[in-house]
């Protein structure tokens, strides 16, 4: 079944710069002040970024600016903790900002990191579009950018070095495939969809993957679809509206656990039994979601791991050292039914 390829840009060519053979020559024949001036002049000519020149001169300290989406979900909280702990363990100085789910706040943070001349910038884009201008500013400042968790939609293939994260289309497809299998020949299946933030990569892709998968059973219909903004309160509010306008709901497909958990509250308040009267499929597999799955209130969860910190620090060091890195790094993830959730919960890290 054809599907849109995950969006990611190709990594730009590695910059040239002061080679490891040149640095000792400077130390041997020039005073320290002259050596520093010469390295600075080479950088000014556009041969390399200041961070890479520092690495060539033997300075291993890395300063990273990270612009987080926000703290809208349990997944995001775990993601932030992973990045902060991994930076500390790797000896990376982390400048962190919380955009509170607003693109303008992320852009301000990234511009601030550029002005502070950090070595590398990483961020999880709130939405897919509208990043070319600020990414071009980073490129002109010769500060490499790494995308985490979410991609951007841009025609410029050189604006960032790599993308670290999940295949959201595949996640949606896994959710849809489970529903097709579970439904069998049961007849009409009415699905309501709780979408993530409008314009965000996971919302777009998870919707697309699910839609592709359920084509295998024409009896499965999405009768309502609306954003819950990836929040528990949003999921509850939208589900309440769905229940009032659509009396015959068989399945809830939520783009993340938190919206699914909000939907559970609305379903129970309406006097129905989540997991039985209305089946629930979610994506993420955070502890609260996994517990609801183990308790039978959610029926199936597709995993999306937030533990990206170690991989991000490793990629950053490789990029700054001028090494070739993959243009996309996809995280390995699973999916869970009730029995699998019960088995996984005791050792769950998030």
N, C-alpha and C positions, 0 to 999 in steps of 0.2 A: 504494500500500500504506500503510495508516494506521500511524503510529507515535507513540509518546509524545513530546510536545513537550519540548525540552530545558528543564531546570529553571532558572529564574532569577526573581528578584524584581524588581518594578517599582521604578524609582528614585523616592525620595521627592521631594516638592516642594522647590525651592530655598528656603533660609531667607532671611528678611529680614535686615537688619543696618544698620550705619552706612553710609550712601551716600557715594559719592565727593564729592558736593556738600557733605555735612555736615562732612567732615574739615577742609577749609580754614576753615570757620567757627570750629571749635574753636581752630585755630591762631591765628586773627586776634584773637579776643576773650577767650580764656582763657589763663592761664598753662599751662605744659607739664604741671605736676602735676595741675591741675584737668582738663585734657583727657584725661589717662590715666584719671583716676578716673571721668569721665563715660562713656568708652568701655567701661570695665569694668562700670559699672552697667547699661549697655544690654545687655551680654552676659549679665549675671546675670539679667536679666529674661526670658531665653529667646529673644531676638530673633535670635541667631546664635551660631556657635561662636567660640571664641577665635581659631582659625586664620583664619577668614574675616574677623573684625574686624581682625586684624593685616594681612591682605591689603588691606583697605579703607584702612588707615592708611598703606599704602605699604611695609610690611615684606614682602619677597618671599621670605624664607627659609622653606623647608618642611622639617619633620622628619617622616619616615615611619617607622612601625613595621611591619616585615614579618616574619610568622611562617611560615617555610617548613615543608613536610612533613618533609623530611629530606634524605638524600643516598643514597637507595636505588637509584638508577639513573644511567646516563649522561645521560639526559634531564634528571633533576632537577639534576644538577651543572651542566649547560649553562644551565638555567633560572636557577639561583642566580647564576651568573656574569653572565648578561645583565642581571639586576636590579641587581646591585652596580655593574657598569660604567655602566649607564644612569643610575643615581642620581648617580654621581660626575660624569658628563658634564653632567647637568641641574642640578647645584648643589643637589641634595637631600641632606640629612643622613639617612642610613639607619641605623636601629637594627634589627639582624638577629638572628633566633633560629632554631635548628634544632630541630624538635620530635621528631626521631628516630622519626617515624611513630607518635607517640602523641598522641591528641586532648587528653589532660589537660595535656600540655606546651604545646600551642598555646594552650589556654585561659589557662594561667598567663602566657604571654608577652603575649597580648592584654590581659589584666588589668593587667599591668605597664605596657604602653604607655598605657593609659587613665590610670593613676596618674601617669605621667610627662607627661601632657597633650601628647602628640604631636599634630601637625596632621591626620594621616591614617593610617589603618591599612589594610594590605593583607595578605591571606594566602591560601594554597591549602589548603582544608580537607582534613584527613586522611580524614574520612568525611563523609557528607551530613547526618546528623541530629545533634541535641544542641547546637545553636549558639544557640538563641533567647535564653537567659539572658545570655550574655556579649555578644552583639550588642546586646541591649537596654541593657546597661550602657554600651556605646560610644555608643549613640544618646542616652541621657540625658546623657552627658558632652559631647554635640554634636561628636563626632569621627566624620567620615564613614568608611565602610568600603568597600573595593573588593575583590571576590573575583577571584582570578586562577587560571586553569587548571581549577579544580574549583568546582562550584556547591554550594549548600546546599539542603536540602529544608525549607522553612519556609512556614507560611501567612501570616506577617506580611510584607506587601509593602513595608515601609519600613525594614527592618533594614540594608540596604546600598544603595549608590548605583548600582553597575553590576557586571557580570560580564564579565571579559576572558578569553577562552579558546576552545577548540575545541568543535565539535559531536561529542561522543563517540559518539552514536548513529549519526551519519553515517559516522564512521570504521569502526565495526563493520559497517555496511551495505556499505561499499566492500570490506571484506575478504570478506564473504560473497558479494557479487556476483562477485568475481574467482573464487572457488572454484566457483560455479555454472557460470560460463563455462568454466573450465579442466576441470571434470569432464565436461561434455557428457553423453553417454549411456553413460558408462563402467560403469554399474552401481552397486552399493553402495559408498558412500564413508564410512568410519568416521573420525570426527574426535574428537580429545581436545582439551580447552580448558584452557589455563592462565590462570586468572582473576587479576585484580589484587586489591588489598587489599579484603577483605570490607567492604561498606558504602560504599566509595569511589565517587564519581560515575563515573569512567572505567570502573571494573569493571562497574558496573550497566549503564551505557549501551552499552558495547562488546559486552557479552553480548547485550543486547536487539537492537541493530542487526544483529548477525551472525545471530541466530536468525530475525529477520524476513526477511533476504535469502535464506537457504538454504531457506526454504519453497518457493521456486521449483523446487527439485529434491527431491522426497520421498526420493530415494535417498541423500541426504546426511544422516547421523545423527551427533549428538554423543553418543558412547557413554560419556564420562567428562568431568567438569568439576570442577576444584578450584583453590583459590587458591594461587598461588606468591608472593603478597605483593609483586609487582612487582620481585622481586630475582632476580639470576642464580642464586644458590644455591638459592632457593626453586623456581625453574623446573626446575633440575636434579633436585632431590629429588623433586618431584612427577612429573616425567617418568620417573624411574627406577621409581617405583611403578606408573605407567600401563603401562610396558613389561612389567612382571612380571604384571599382572592382565589385560592386554588384548593378546594376541599379534598381533591383526590391526588395526594402526593404519595408516591411510593418510595422515592429515593432522594436523598440530598447529596449532591456532589460539592464539597467545599474545597477551595483552592489551598487552604491550610487548616491545621488542627484547631487553631483558635476560633476561626469562624464556625467550624463544626461544633466546637464546645458551646459556642453561643447559640447555635441552632438547637442543641440538646435542651438548653434551658427553655427556649420558646416552645419546643415540642412537648416537654413535660408540663409546662404551664397551660398548654392547650388540652391536657388530659390524655395525651397519646404516649406510647411507649417507644422511645428512641431505640433503634436497633431491631425492633420487631414490627411495630405499626409502620414506621418509616425507617428504612435502612439508610445508613450514613457512610459515605466514603470521603476520606480526607487525605491530605498530603502534608508531610513533615516528619511525624513520628517523634514529637517531643514527649516528655514524661506524662504530662497531663492527658495528652491524646492517647498515648499507649495505655494508660490506666483505664480510660473510658473504653478502649477497645477490649482490654482484659475483662472489664465489667459487663461487656455485651452491649454497651450503648452506641459504640461505633462498630461497624462491620468489617472495615478494611482500611488500612493506611499504607500509603506509598511513602517510602522514606526519602527525605531530603536532608542530608547531613549539614549542620551548621559549623562543624569542627574543621574550619578551613585555616586556622591560624598557623600551624606548622608548615603547611604547604605554601602559604603566602610568604612567610619569612624566607623559606628556601628559594622560592622564585625571585624574590627581591634581591637576595645576595647574588644569585646567578646573573640577573639582568645587569646589576651594577658592576659585576666582574667582566661583563662583555661576553658572557657565555650565551649560546643559543638555547632558547627555551621553546617549548611547544606553543603554537599559536592558540591552543585551547587545552586546558587540563580539566577533564571531567572526573568528578568524584564518584567513587563506587558506592552504590546504595542498594537497599533491599526493599521488601514490602512485607506486610504482616497481616495475618488473620488473628483471631482471638487466642488460639493456642500458642502461636509464635510470640505474641505480645506478652503473654504470661511468662514465657521462658526467658524473654529478653529483659524484662523490667528490672530484675534484681541487680543487673550490672550496667544498666543504662546510664550514660554519662550526661545526658541532657533531656 
